[in-house]
């Protein structure tokens, strides 16, 4: 049976529709209405990364349509990227949401220290480092970047690893975390497996994590 997944900001009642997945699929991956892996949909991937960058300090939750937390949301008040209520721009399209983002010229650069973004499943004790961002940058200049300053969504392997983590852990306790997030200290404990980490025998390389995953 197919289920849907979305990333929801409970603080601002804003969401991104991520797509569908087969509950019993093995391996599981999220796909678009056209049936392609979501990681291969450029505008959808950019929408996901923008959501993470701009709402990382908010109450951001990964939900499937059967998640109990979904009952806490006033769906009539929820604006959803990719939703079908387009009157007066209520639900922006993926294209509208990412138009003009990221503004690479508007980031503050040397103004203070950058923050670092991660996404983790607390129950499974696995974390994926996403990259750095300037928390003082305002939209659309805030974006997560790799070490050379490239927007992280342009890193094909990293983008796929993010989509794999989301697909694998729908219905789990998944959180996006910056250094100022309440959960940051918990993620710094050694028992987390770090995707892309360098502890031999503990961490996983990004290619090793992806393996032959079809997403």
C-alpha positions as CSV (number, residue, x, y, z in Angstrom):
1,X,0.0,0.0,0.0
2,X,1.3,3.5,-0.9
3,X,1.6,6.1,1.8
4,X,2.6,9.8,1.7
5,X,5.3,11.7,3.5
6,X,5.7,15.3,4.3
7,X,7.9,17.6,6.3
8,X,5.8,19.8,8.6
9,X,6.8,22.9,10.6
10,X,4.4,22.9,13.6
11,X,5.5,26.4,14.7
12,X,4.6,28.1,11.4
13,X,2.0,25.7,10.0
14,X,4.0,25.2,6.9
15,X,4.9,21.9,5.1
16,X,6.5,20.4,2.0
17,X,4.9,17.4,0.4
18,X,7.7,14.9,-0.2
19,X,5.8,12.2,-2.2
20,X,4.7,8.6,-1.9
21,X,6.4,5.5,-0.7
22,X,5.4,1.8,-0.5
23,X,5.0,0.8,3.1
24,X,6.2,-2.7,2.5
25,X,8.8,-1.7,-0.1
26,X,12.3,-3.1,0.4
27,X,14.3,-1.0,-0.2
28,X,11.9,1.9,0.4
29,X,12.2,5.1,-1.5
30,X,10.0,8.2,-1.9
31,X,8.7,8.9,-5.4
32,X,6.8,11.7,-7.2
33,X,3.3,11.5,-8.8
34,X,5.2,10.8,-12.1
35,X,6.8,7.7,-10.4
36,X,10.4,8.9,-10.4
37,X,12.5,8.9,-7.2
38,X,12.1,12.2,-5.4
39,X,15.8,12.7,-5.2
40,X,15.8,13.0,-9.0
41,X,13.2,15.8,-9.0
42,X,15.3,19.0,-8.8
43,X,12.7,21.5,-7.7
44,X,11.3,19.1,-5.0
45,X,14.8,18.5,-3.7
46,X,15.5,22.3,-3.5
47,X,12.2,22.7,-1.7
48,X,13.2,20.1,0.9
49,X,16.6,21.8,1.4
50,X,15.1,25.2,1.7
51,X,12.6,23.9,4.3
52,X,15.4,22.4,6.3
53,X,17.6,25.6,6.2
54,X,14.8,28.0,7.1
55,X,13.0,25.9,9.8
56,X,15.9,24.1,11.4
57,X,15.3,25.7,14.8
58,X,11.5,25.2,14.6
59,X,9.4,22.2,15.6
60,X,10.0,20.3,12.3
61,X,8.6,16.8,12.0
62,X,8.7,14.1,9.3
63,X,5.3,12.6,9.0
64,X,3.5,9.9,7.1
65,X,-0.2,10.1,6.5
66,X,-0.8,7.6,9.4
67,X,1.4,9.5,11.9
68,X,-0.5,10.3,15.2
69,X,1.2,13.8,15.2
70,X,-0.7,14.7,12.1
71,X,-3.9,14.9,14.2
72,X,-2.3,17.9,16.0
73,X,-2.2,20.0,12.9
74,X,-5.0,22.2,11.8
75,X,-4.9,21.1,8.1
76,X,-7.2,24.0,7.1
77,X,-4.5,26.4,8.3
78,X,-1.5,24.4,7.0
79,X,0.2,25.9,3.9
80,X,1.8,23.2,1.9
81,X,4.4,23.4,-0.9
82,X,3.0,21.2,-3.6
83,X,-0.5,21.3,-2.2
84,X,-3.6,21.8,-4.3
85,X,-5.1,25.0,-2.8
86,X,-3.7,27.5,-5.2
87,X,-6.3,30.3,-4.8
88,X,-4.5,33.5,-3.8
89,X,-1.3,31.5,-3.6
90,X,-2.3,29.6,-0.5
91,X,-0.3,26.5,-1.4
92,X,2.8,27.5,-3.3
93,X,4.0,25.2,-6.1
94,X,7.5,23.8,-5.8
95,X,8.6,26.1,-8.6
96,X,7.2,29.2,-6.8
97,X,8.7,28.2,-3.5
98,X,12.3,27.8,-4.8
99,X,12.2,30.7,-7.3
100,X,15.1,33.0,-6.4
101,X,16.5,30.6,-3.8
102,X,19.2,30.4,-2.7
103,X,20.5,34.0,-3.0
104,X,24.2,33.3,-2.8
105,X,25.1,37.0,-2.8
106,X,23.0,37.8,0.3
107,X,24.6,35.5,2.8
108,X,26.5,37.4,5.5
109,X,29.7,35.5,4.9
110,X,32.1,36.5,7.7
111,X,29.5,38.0,9.9
112,X,29.8,35.7,13.0
113,X,30.3,31.9,12.9
114,X,28.3,29.6,10.7
115,X,26.0,27.0,12.2
116,X,26.0,23.4,11.2
117,X,23.0,21.4,10.1
118,X,22.3,17.7,10.8
119,X,19.3,15.4,10.5
120,X,19.0,12.4,12.8
121,X,16.8,9.5,13.7
122,X,17.0,9.5,17.5
123,X,15.5,6.0,17.8
124,X,17.9,4.4,15.4
125,X,20.8,6.5,16.5
126,X,21.9,7.5,13.0
127,X,22.8,11.1,11.9
128,X,23.5,12.6,8.5
129,X,25.6,15.9,8.5
130,X,24.1,18.3,6.0
131,X,26.5,21.2,5.9
132,X,26.9,24.7,7.2
133,X,24.6,27.7,7.1
134,X,24.6,31.3,8.3
135,X,21.8,31.5,10.9
136,X,21.9,35.4,10.6
137,X,21.1,35.2,6.9
138,X,17.5,36.1,6.1
139,X,15.5,34.3,3.4
140,X,16.3,33.6,0.6
141,X,20.0,34.0,1.6
142,X,20.0,31.2,4.2
143,X,21.0,27.9,2.7
144,X,22.9,24.9,3.7
145,X,26.3,24.6,1.9
146,X,29.1,22.1,1.6
147,X,32.6,22.9,2.7
148,X,33.4,24.8,-0.6
149,X,30.3,26.9,-0.3
150,X,28.3,25.0,-2.9
151,X,24.5,24.7,-2.0
152,X,24.3,21.2,-0.5
153,X,21.3,20.2,-2.7
154,X,23.7,20.3,-5.7
155,X,25.8,17.4,-4.1
156,X,24.0,14.4,-5.8
157,X,25.2,11.8,-3.3
158,X,24.4,13.9,-0.2
159,X,21.0,14.7,-1.6
160,X,20.3,11.1,-2.2
161,X,21.5,10.2,1.3
162,X,19.1,12.7,2.7
163,X,16.2,11.2,0.8
164,X,17.2,7.7,1.8
165,X,17.2,8.7,5.5
166,X,13.8,10.2,5.2
167,X,12.4,7.2,3.4
168,X,13.9,4.7,5.8
169,X,12.7,6.6,8.9
170,X,9.2,7.8,8.1
171,X,7.2,7.2,11.4
172,X,10.5,7.4,13.4
173,X,11.7,10.2,15.7
174,X,13.5,12.3,13.1
175,X,14.8,15.8,13.8
176,X,16.7,18.5,11.9
177,X,19.3,20.0,14.3
178,X,21.5,23.1,14.4
179,X,24.0,23.9,17.1
180,X,21.5,26.0,19.0
181,X,18.8,23.3,18.8
182,X,17.9,21.7,22.1
183,X,18.9,18.3,20.8
184,X,22.3,19.3,19.6
185,X,24.1,18.0,22.8
186,X,22.4,14.6,22.4
187,X,23.6,14.3,18.9
188,X,27.2,14.9,19.9
189,X,27.3,11.7,21.9
190,X,29.5,9.0,20.4
191,X,26.8,6.3,20.1
192,X,25.3,7.8,17.0
193,X,26.4,6.3,13.7
194,X,27.5,9.2,11.5
195,X,26.8,8.9,7.7
196,X,29.9,10.3,6.2
197,X,31.8,10.0,9.4
198,X,35.4,8.8,9.8
199,X,35.3,6.4,12.7
200,X,36.4,3.0,11.3
201,X,34.0,0.2,12.1
202,X,31.4,2.7,13.5
203,X,30.5,5.2,10.9
204,X,29.3,4.7,7.3
205,X,30.6,6.5,4.2
206,X,27.9,8.1,2.1
207,X,28.5,5.7,-0.9
208,X,28.4,2.8,1.6
209,X,25.2,4.0,3.0
210,X,23.6,4.4,-0.4
211,X,24.9,1.1,-1.8
212,X,22.5,0.0,-4.6
213,X,19.6,2.0,-3.2
214,X,17.2,2.8,-6.1
215,X,16.0,6.2,-4.9
